[in-house]
Amino acid sequence: MLTAQRIVKTYRRKRIIVCLSLAIATLLLTTGVRYLTERNRNEQRVTLFTARAVSTVESLLEPLAASRSALFPLVGQPCEQAVEPLRIESARLQTLRAIALVKSGTVYCSSIFGNRNETLRQLQPKLPSPFPQMLLTRDNSLIKGSSVLLIWTPTSADGQDGMIQALNIELLSRLMLEPARPWVDHVVLNVGDVHLEYGKGVVQTLPGKPGLETRDGVSGRFPFSVTVIGPPGDRLALKFLPSQLPLALILSLLIGYIAWLATAGRMSFSHEINLGLAAREFEVYCQPLVNAQSQQCAGVEILLRWNNPRQGFISPDVFIPLAEQESLIAPLTRYVLEATASQLHYFPDSSRFHIGINVAASHFRRGKIVEDLKQFWFTYQPVQPLFLELTERDALPDVDYRVVKDLHSLGVKLAIDDFGTGQSSLSYLEMLHPDVLKIDKTFTAAIGTDAVNSTVTDIIIALAKRLNIDLVAEGVETPEQAAWLRRNGVAVLQGYLYARPMPLHAFPAWFANQPEAAKENGTAVRAVPLR
């Protein structure tokens, strides 16, 4: 059997688990999204950088290609005539270091030195060539040892005549190939099997470091490519994550708090009660009340039982107080009224047989109890009088005493349940004018002892007699208790001595043929049906 503390802890634990799960999921999702976004952004940066580097080199080579057609006629002319146009073109194209003319495999004219007579193959073993070529090499003429990009364009079929354009590529690389850290660590210009690395000049092999990624951008217009080397995008994204954690934590805490507020209704005992009401999981029971003198069954008290299919049997001592805390006691009372009224055929059709139903003082506010009785009880036109047993867990100020007059006009009688244990006070008796006081089972159990409760029982009985209020004793379990209560003027008895709470459909069988339940002085007492 569940306890109130256990139920509350269970629901609170579920809410905490859900909220923490959502907060953690939000944290993971946020960091995951930021990680993927940053990784993709890093890859886009590297891709864009590579494309920009290729485009930049192409933009430098395009003017050279356009100027070659104007310089081709100079090949074969005397250097005295050709040198001036060569120098003018070299000055116009600021990226050029020099322009040289080749005749029969011999460099005979240069824009810098003028007349020359050097075998081209000695200067560049791969030239001359019948095909256009682009070479990365080291300068052996002007700035020895510096990097230079040579563009060879043959003008004869055998490739022995032609023109060489030399670019100061080392200087240009500082402008075009500078790495963009932290995304790019190395930028390399590749021409054939020779490479020009930013800051290092011409090298024969690509730089390589463990854990770095390589991406190539190939020119579609010129015979070169650009290699970009840098850390993987996911590694950079991981380094970026710590700076995003504060925002992700704030967002996850916000989502967790919103979830805590949102689950207050659906993951609470109030939701469980609403679910039980909608699924009609509650069952109405009754416990007979026996006339102390005649031993006739004078009526029943309606009780509510809940065998929750999700959590098992939940005691009324657990779910009733929790329902009051969650402001759901009124819906439960409406459920009891309707369920009982629809099954009145199980009880004697007599005005001398009363039915008692527990209500909370909060149900009296703004006359709601009167409205509910008219809707859920009196529409069935019951013959049996109704007793409303006012529980004392609610404080007296919660009761709207103007409703009492309306209840009496409807023929409804009032009883104070568990008198002397809760919030009861003499003002109840003065302002409610109850018809019945119900002695709590704790006082009944103290009969015959020297306990303080036994003395309180005497006081309650004397008070009721003085005010001419009927008494009902709850929790009668022994013949000695029954005999004492009868001798002291208690009119009606209720307890396990006579019957345990039973489903309504079981009441007719008990009423027609009661077992030996009430024994006094060794003699069985049989309840007499009312007619």
C-alpha positions as CSV (number, residue, x, y, z in Angstrom):
1,M,0.0,0.0,0.0
2,L,1.3,3.4,-0.9
3,T,1.8,6.2,1.5
4,A,1.3,9.9,0.8
5,Q,5.0,10.6,1.2
6,R,5.9,7.8,-1.2
7,I,3.4,9.0,-3.8
8,V,4.6,12.6,-3.6
9,K,8.3,11.4,-3.7
10,T,7.5,9.2,-6.7
11,Y,5.9,12.0,-8.7
12,R,8.6,14.5,-7.7
13,R,11.3,12.0,-8.7
14,K,9.6,11.5,-12.1
15,R,9.3,15.2,-12.6
16,I,13.0,15.7,-11.7
17,I,14.0,12.9,-14.0
18,V,12.0,14.3,-16.9
19,C,13.2,17.9,-16.3
20,L,16.9,16.8,-15.9
21,S,16.6,14.6,-19.0
22,L,15.2,17.5,-21.0
23,A,17.9,19.9,-19.6
24,I,20.6,17.4,-20.4
25,A,19.1,16.7,-23.9
26,T,18.9,20.4,-24.5
27,L,22.6,20.8,-23.4
28,L,23.7,18.0,-25.6
29,L,21.5,19.1,-28.6
30,T,22.7,22.7,-28.2
31,T,26.4,21.8,-28.0
32,G,25.9,19.2,-30.8
33,V,24.3,21.8,-33.1
34,R,26.9,24.3,-32.3
35,Y,29.6,21.7,-32.9
36,L,28.1,20.7,-36.3
37,T,27.6,24.3,-37.3
38,E,31.1,25.3,-36.4
39,R,32.6,22.3,-38.1
40,N,30.6,23.1,-41.3
41,R,31.6,26.7,-41.0
42,N,35.3,25.7,-40.7
43,E,35.0,23.5,-43.7
44,Q,33.4,26.3,-45.7
45,R,36.1,28.7,-44.6
46,V,38.8,26.3,-45.9
47,T,36.9,25.7,-49.1
48,L,36.4,29.4,-49.7
49,F,40.1,30.1,-48.8
50,T,41.3,27.5,-51.3
51,A,39.0,28.8,-54.1
52,R,40.1,32.4,-53.4
53,A,43.8,31.4,-53.5
54,V,43.3,29.7,-56.9
55,S,41.3,32.6,-58.2
56,T,44.0,35.1,-57.0
57,V,46.8,33.2,-58.8
58,E,44.7,33.0,-62.0
59,S,44.0,36.7,-61.9
60,L,47.8,37.2,-61.9
61,L,48.4,34.9,-64.8
62,E,45.6,36.2,-67.0
63,P,47.4,39.5,-68.0
64,L,50.5,37.5,-68.9
65,A,48.5,35.4,-71.3
66,A,47.0,38.4,-72.9
67,S,50.4,40.1,-73.4
68,R,52.0,37.1,-75.0
69,S,50.2,37.6,-78.4
70,A,51.7,41.1,-78.6
71,L,55.2,39.9,-77.8
72,F,55.4,36.9,-80.1
73,P,56.5,39.0,-83.2
74,L,59.6,40.2,-81.2
75,V,61.0,36.6,-81.2
76,G,63.8,36.5,-83.8
77,Q,64.2,40.3,-84.0
78,P,67.5,41.8,-83.0
79,C,67.8,42.5,-79.3
80,E,68.4,46.2,-80.0
81,Q,64.9,46.5,-81.5
82,A,63.1,44.1,-79.2
83,V,64.6,45.2,-75.8
84,E,62.7,48.4,-75.5
85,P,59.2,46.8,-76.0
86,L,60.2,44.1,-73.6
87,R,61.0,46.6,-70.9
88,I,57.9,48.5,-71.5
89,E,55.7,45.4,-71.2
90,S,57.7,44.3,-68.1
91,A,57.1,47.6,-66.5
92,R,53.5,47.6,-67.3
93,L,52.9,44.2,-65.8
94,Q,54.3,44.8,-62.4
95,T,54.2,41.1,-61.5
96,L,56.9,40.3,-64.0
97,R,60.5,40.0,-63.0
98,A,61.8,39.7,-66.6
99,I,60.9,38.7,-70.2
100,A,63.5,36.8,-72.3
101,L,63.5,35.9,-76.0
102,V,64.9,32.5,-77.2
103,K,66.2,31.7,-80.6
104,S,67.4,28.3,-81.6
105,G,67.6,27.3,-77.9
106,T,69.6,30.3,-76.9
107,V,68.5,33.2,-74.7
108,Y,69.6,36.1,-76.8
109,C,67.7,39.1,-75.3
110,S,66.3,40.0,-71.9
111,S,64.2,42.9,-70.6
112,I,66.7,43.4,-67.8
113,F,70.2,42.5,-69.3
114,G,69.5,43.3,-72.9
115,N,71.8,41.3,-75.2
116,R,72.6,37.8,-73.9
117,N,74.0,34.6,-75.3
118,E,73.3,31.7,-72.9
119,T,72.1,28.3,-73.7
120,L,68.6,27.9,-72.3
121,R,69.0,24.2,-71.4
122,Q,71.9,25.2,-69.1
123,L,69.8,27.6,-67.3
124,Q,66.6,25.4,-67.2
125,P,67.2,21.7,-68.1
126,K,63.5,21.3,-69.0
127,L,63.6,24.0,-71.7
128,P,63.2,24.6,-74.5
129,S,60.1,22.5,-75.2
130,P,57.7,22.3,-78.2
131,F,54.9,22.6,-75.7
132,P,53.9,25.5,-73.4
133,Q,55.2,24.9,-69.9
134,M,54.9,26.5,-66.4
135,L,57.9,25.8,-64.1
136,L,58.6,26.6,-60.4
137,T,62.3,27.0,-60.0
138,R,65.1,29.0,-58.4
139,D,66.5,32.1,-60.2
140,N,70.0,31.6,-61.3
141,S,70.4,35.0,-63.1
142,L,69.0,38.0,-61.4
143,I,68.3,37.2,-57.7
144,K,70.0,33.9,-57.4
145,G,68.4,31.4,-55.1
146,S,65.0,33.2,-55.1
147,S,61.8,31.5,-56.2
148,V,60.6,32.3,-59.7
149,L,57.7,31.1,-61.8
150,L,58.7,30.6,-65.5
151,I,56.1,30.5,-68.3
152,W,57.5,29.1,-71.5
153,T,55.7,29.8,-74.8
154,P,57.2,28.2,-77.9
155,T,56.8,30.1,-81.2
156,S,58.3,27.5,-83.5
157,A,57.1,24.0,-84.3
158,D,60.4,22.4,-83.0
159,G,60.1,24.4,-79.8
160,Q,63.6,25.9,-80.1
161,D,62.2,29.4,-80.5
162,G,60.0,31.1,-77.9
163,M,59.5,33.5,-75.0
164,I,60.0,33.2,-71.3
165,Q,58.1,35.2,-68.8
166,A,59.5,35.1,-65.2
167,L,57.3,36.1,-62.3
168,N,58.6,37.2,-58.9
169,I,56.3,34.5,-57.4
170,E,58.1,34.5,-54.0
171,L,57.1,38.1,-53.4
172,L,53.6,37.5,-54.7
173,S,53.1,34.4,-52.5
174,R,53.3,36.6,-49.4
175,L,50.2,38.4,-50.6
176,M,48.4,35.4,-52.1
177,L,49.3,32.4,-50.0
178,E,49.4,33.7,-46.5
179,P,47.7,31.1,-44.1
180,A,44.5,32.0,-42.4
181,R,45.0,30.6,-38.9
182,P,43.6,28.7,-37.1
183,W,41.8,27.1,-40.1
184,V,44.9,27.1,-42.4
185,D,48.4,26.4,-41.3
186,H,50.2,25.9,-44.7
187,V,49.4,27.1,-48.2
188,V,51.4,25.6,-51.1
189,L,51.4,26.4,-54.8
190,N,52.0,23.3,-56.9
191,V,53.4,23.4,-60.4
192,G,54.2,20.0,-61.7
193,D,56.1,18.1,-59.0
194,V,57.6,21.3,-57.5
195,H,56.0,23.2,-54.7
196,L,56.1,26.7,-53.4
197,E,55.3,27.0,-49.7
198,Y,54.5,30.3,-48.1
199,G,57.5,31.5,-46.1
200,K,59.7,28.6,-47.2
201,G,60.1,29.1,-51.0
202,V,60.5,26.2,-53.4
203,V,60.4,22.7,-51.9
204,Q,60.3,19.3,-53.5
205,T,57.8,17.7,-51.0
206,L,54.6,18.8,-49.4
207,P,54.7,19.7,-45.7
208,G,53.1,17.1,-43.6
209,K,52.2,16.9,-39.9
210,P,50.2,14.2,-38.1
211,G,46.6,15.1,-37.6
212,L,46.4,17.7,-40.4
213,E,44.0,17.6,-43.3
214,T,44.9,18.5,-46.9
215,R,42.6,20.1,-49.5
216,D,43.5,20.8,-53.1
217,G,42.2,23.5,-55.4
218,V,43.0,22.9,-59.1
219,S,43.0,25.7,-61.6
220,G,40.8,25.0,-64.7
221,R,42.7,27.5,-66.8
222,F,46.4,27.1,-65.9
223,P,48.6,24.1,-65.0
224,F,48.8,24.7,-61.3
225,S,47.0,23.8,-58.1
226,V,46.9,25.1,-54.5
227,T,47.2,22.8,-51.5
228,V,45.8,24.0,-48.2
229,I,46.8,22.2,-45.1
230,G,45.3,22.7,-41.6
231,P,43.6,21.0,-38.7
232,P,40.4,19.1,-39.2
233,G,37.2,21.0,-38.9
234,D,35.9,18.8,-36.1
235,R,39.0,19.5,-34.0
236,L,38.6,23.2,-34.3
237,A,34.9,22.8,-33.5
238,L,35.8,21.0,-30.3
239,K,38.1,23.8,-29.3
240,F,35.3,26.3,-30.0
241,L,32.7,24.4,-27.8
242,P,33.9,25.6,-24.3
243,S,33.1,29.2,-25.3
244,Q,29.6,28.1,-26.1
245,L,29.0,26.1,-22.8
246,P,27.7,29.1,-20.8
247,L,24.9,29.9,-23.3
248,A,24.1,26.2,-23.7
249,L,23.9,25.8,-19.9
250,I,21.6,28.8,-19.5
251,L,19.4,27.4,-22.3
252,S,19.3,23.9,-20.8
253,L,18.4,25.3,-17.3
254,L,15.7,27.4,-18.9
255,I,14.2,24.4,-20.7
256,G,14.4,22.4,-17.5
257,Y,12.6,25.1,-15.6
258,I,9.9,25.4,-18.2
259,A,9.6,21.6,-18.2
260,W,9.2,21.7,-14.4
261,L,6.4,24.2,-14.7
262,A,4.8,22.3,-17.6
263,T,4.8,18.9,-15.8
264,A,3.3,20.4,-12.6
265,G,-0.1,19.4,-13.8
266,R,0.6,16.2,-15.9
267,M,3.2,14.6,-13.7
268,S,1.5,15.1,-10.3
269,F,-1.0,13.4,-8.2
270,S,-3.7,15.7,-9.4
271,H,-3.2,14.4,-13.0
272,E,-3.3,10.8,-11.6
273,I,-6.6,11.6,-9.9
274,N,-8.0,13.2,-13.0
275,L,-6.9,10.2,-15.0
276,G,-8.5,7.9,-12.5
277,L,-11.8,9.8,-12.7
278,A,-11.8,9.8,-16.4
279,A,-11.1,6.1,-16.5
280,R,-13.6,5.4,-13.7
281,E,-10.9,3.6,-11.7
282,F,-12.5,4.6,-8.4
283,E,-15.1,2.2,-6.9
284,V,-17.8,3.1,-4.5
285,Y,-18.0,1.0,-1.3
286,C,-20.4,1.2,1.7
287,Q,-20.2,0.3,5.4
288,P,-23.4,-0.4,7.3
289,L,-24.5,1.6,10.3
290,V,-26.4,-0.4,13.0
291,N,-29.0,0.9,15.5
292,A,-27.4,0.3,18.9
293,Q,-30.7,-0.8,20.6
294,S,-32.6,-2.6,17.9
295,Q,-29.6,-3.8,15.9
296,Q,-31.3,-2.9,12.7
297,C,-29.3,-1.5,9.8
298,A,-30.0,2.2,9.9
299,G,-28.0,3.2,6.9
300,V,-24.6,3.2,5.2
301,E,-21.6,5.4,4.9
302,I,-20.4,5.7,1.3
303,L,-16.6,5.2,1.0
304,L,-14.3,5.4,-2.0
305,R,-11.7,2.9,-3.0
306,W,-9.0,3.2,-5.6
307,N,-7.2,0.2,-7.1
308,N,-4.8,2.2,-9.3
309,P,-3.7,0.0,-12.3
310,R,-0.5,1.9,-12.5
311,Q,0.5,2.0,-8.8
312,G,-1.7,-0.6,-7.1
313,F,-4.2,0.0,-4.3
314,I,-4.0,3.5,-2.8
315,S,-5.6,3.9,0.6
316,P,-8.2,6.7,1.1
317,D,-6.1,7.9,4.0
318,V,-3.5,8.7,1.2
319,F,-5.4,10.0,-1.8
320,I,-8.2,11.9,0.0
321,P,-5.8,14.3,1.8
322,L,-3.7,14.6,-1.3
323,A,-6.8,15.4,-3.4
324,E,-7.7,18.1,-0.9
325,Q,-4.2,19.6,-1.3
326,E,-4.6,19.5,-5.1
327,S,-8.2,21.1,-4.9
328,L,-9.7,17.9,-6.4
329,I,-11.8,16.8,-3.5
330,A,-14.9,18.4,-5.1
331,P,-14.6,16.3,-8.4
332,L,-14.2,13.2,-6.2
333,T,-17.3,14.1,-4.3
334,R,-19.3,14.6,-7.5
335,Y,-18.0,11.2,-8.7
336,V,-19.3,9.6,-5.4
337,L,-22.6,11.3,-5.7
338,E,-23.3,10.2,-9.2
339,A,-22.0,6.7,-8.7
340,T,-24.0,6.2,-5.6
341,A,-27.2,7.8,-7.0
342,S,-27.0,5.5,-10.0
343,Q,-26.9,2.4,-7.7
344,L,-29.6,3.3,-5.2
345,H,-31.5,0.2,-6.1
346,Y,-29.0,-1.8,-4.0
347,F,-30.4,-0.1,-0.8
348,P,-33.7,-0.4,0.9
349,D,-36.3,2.0,-0.6
350,S,-37.1,3.6,2.7
351,S,-37.0,7.0,4.2
352,R,-35.8,5.4,7.5
353,F,-32.6,4.2,5.7
354,H,-30.1,7.1,5.3
355,I,-27.0,7.4,3.1
356,G,-23.9,9.2,4.4
357,I,-21.4,10.8,2.0
358,N,-18.3,12.6,3.1
359,V,-17.8,16.2,1.8
360,A,-15.0,18.7,2.4
361,A,-15.7,22.2,3.8
362,S,-14.1,23.7,0.7
363,H,-17.0,22.2,-1.4
364,F,-19.3,24.6,0.4
365,R,-17.7,27.7,-1.2
366,R,-20.1,29.7,-3.3
367,G,-22.8,27.1,-2.9
368,K,-21.1,24.5,-5.2
369,I,-22.3,21.6,-3.0
370,V,-25.9,22.7,-3.5
371,E,-25.5,22.9,-7.3
372,D,-23.8,19.5,-7.4
373,L,-26.5,17.8,-5.2
374,K,-29.2,19.1,-7.5
375,Q,-27.3,17.9,-10.6
376,F,-25.8,14.6,-9.4
377,W,-28.2,13.4,-6.6
378,F,-31.6,14.8,-6.7
379,T,-32.1,14.2,-10.4
380,Y,-32.5,10.5,-9.4
381,Q,-35.3,11.4,-6.9
382,P,-33.9,9.3,-4.0
383,V,-36.2,8.2,-1.2
384,Q,-33.4,7.6,1.2
385,P,-32.4,10.8,3.2
386,L,-28.9,12.1,2.6
387,F,-26.4,12.9,5.3
388,L,-23.4,15.0,4.4
389,E,-20.5,14.1,6.7
390,L,-18.3,17.2,6.9
391,T,-14.7,16.2,7.4
392,E,-12.6,18.3,9.8
393,R,-9.4,18.5,7.9
394,D,-10.6,21.8,6.5
395,A,-10.6,24.8,8.7
396,L,-13.9,26.3,9.7
397,P,-13.5,29.6,7.8
398,D,-13.6,27.6,4.5
399,V,-17.3,26.7,5.1
400,D,-19.8,29.0,3.6
401,Y,-22.5,28.8,6.3
402,R,-25.1,30.5,4.2
403,V,-25.2,27.2,2.3
404,V,-26.4,25.3,5.4
405,K,-29.9,26.8,5.1
406,D,-30.2,25.7,1.5
407,L,-29.1,22.2,2.4
408,H,-31.7,21.9,5.2
409,S,-34.4,23.2,2.7
410,L,-33.4,20.3,0.4
411,G,-33.8,17.8,3.3
412,V,-30.1,17.2,3.6
413,K,-28.8,16.5,7.1
414,L,-25.4,17.4,8.3
415,A,-23.0,15.4,10.3
416,I,-19.5,16.2,11.6
417,D,-17.2,13.3,10.9
418,D,-14.3,12.3,13.2
419,F,-15.4,14.9,15.7
420,G,-12.7,16.0,18.1
421,T,-9.7,15.0,15.9
422,G,-9.3,17.7,13.3
423,Q,-10.0,21.4,13.1
424,S,-13.2,21.0,15.1
425,S,-14.4,23.7,17.5
426,L,-17.5,24.6,19.4
427,S,-18.3,27.1,16.6
428,Y,-19.0,24.2,14.3
429,L,-21.8,23.2,16.6
430,E,-23.1,26.7,17.0
431,M,-23.1,27.8,13.4
432,L,-23.7,24.5,11.5
433,H,-26.3,23.1,13.8
434,P,-25.3,19.5,12.8
435,D,-27.8,16.6,13.2
436,V,-25.1,14.0,14.0
437,L,-21.7,13.9,15.6
438,K,-19.5,10.9,14.6
439,I,-17.1,9.8,17.3
440,D,-13.7,9.0,15.8
441,K,-12.4,5.4,16.0
442,T,-9.5,6.5,18.1
443,F,-11.9,7.4,20.9
444,T,-13.8,4.2,20.4
445,A,-10.6,2.2,20.7
446,A,-9.8,3.9,24.1
447,I,-13.1,2.7,25.7
448,G,-12.4,0.8,28.9
449,T,-8.9,2.3,29.3
450,D,-7.5,5.1,31.4
451,A,-6.3,6.9,28.4
452,V,-7.1,10.6,27.9
453,N,-9.1,9.7,24.8
454,S,-11.5,7.7,27.0
455,T,-12.2,10.8,29.0
456,V,-12.7,12.8,25.8
457,T,-15.3,10.3,24.6
458,D,-17.3,10.9,27.8
459,I,-17.1,14.6,27.2
460,I,-18.3,14.3,23.5
461,I,-21.3,12.1,24.6
462,A,-22.3,14.5,27.3
463,L,-22.0,17.5,24.9
464,A,-24.1,15.8,22.3
465,K,-26.8,14.9,24.8
466,R,-26.9,18.5,26.1
467,L,-27.3,19.8,22.5
468,N,-29.7,17.1,21.5
469,I,-27.4,15.9,18.7
470,D,-27.4,12.2,17.6
471,L,-24.2,10.2,18.0
472,V,-22.6,7.7,15.7
473,A,-19.5,5.7,16.9
474,E,-17.0,4.7,14.3
475,G,-14.5,1.8,14.6
476,V,-16.6,-0.5,16.8
477,E,-14.6,-3.8,16.8
478,T,-15.5,-5.6,20.1
479,P,-18.7,-6.5,21.9
480,E,-17.4,-4.6,25.0
481,Q,-17.1,-1.4,23.0
482,A,-20.6,-1.8,21.6
483,A,-22.1,-2.5,25.0
484,W,-20.4,0.5,26.6
485,L,-21.6,2.8,23.8
486,R,-25.1,1.5,24.0
487,R,-25.3,2.0,27.7
488,N,-24.0,5.6,27.3
489,G,-26.7,6.5,24.8
490,V,-24.8,6.3,21.5
491,A,-27.6,5.7,19.0
492,V,-25.8,4.2,16.0
493,L,-22.7,2.0,15.7
494,Q,-20.3,1.4,12.8
495,G,-17.3,-0.8,12.6
496,Y,-15.8,-4.2,11.7
497,L,-17.9,-5.9,14.5
498,Y,-20.9,-5.6,12.1
499,A,-19.4,-5.4,8.6
500,R,-16.4,-4.3,6.7
501,P,-16.7,-1.9,3.8
502,M,-18.1,-3.7,0.8
503,P,-19.0,-2.9,-2.9
504,L,-22.5,-1.6,-3.3
505,H,-23.5,-4.7,-5.2
506,A,-22.6,-6.9,-2.2
507,F,-24.8,-5.0,0.2
508,P,-28.2,-6.7,-0.6
509,A,-26.7,-10.1,0.2
510,W,-25.3,-8.8,3.5
511,F,-28.6,-7.1,4.3
512,A,-30.7,-10.1,3.6
513,N,-28.6,-12.6,5.5
514,Q,-26.0,-11.1,7.9
515,P,-23.3,-13.3,9.2
516,E,-22.6,-13.6,13.0
517,A,-20.8,-10.2,13.1
518,A,-22.1,-8.5,16.2
519,K,-21.6,-10.6,19.3
520,E,-22.3,-9.3,22.8
521,N,-22.0,-11.5,25.9
522,G,-21.4,-14.5,23.6
523,T,-24.8,-14.1,21.8
524,A,-25.0,-13.3,18.2
525,V,-27.1,-10.2,17.3
526,R,-28.8,-10.2,13.9
527,A,-29.6,-7.0,12.1
528,V,-33.3,-6.6,11.1
529,P,-34.1,-5.3,7.6
530,L,-36.2,-2.1,7.3
531,R,-39.4,-2.3,5.5
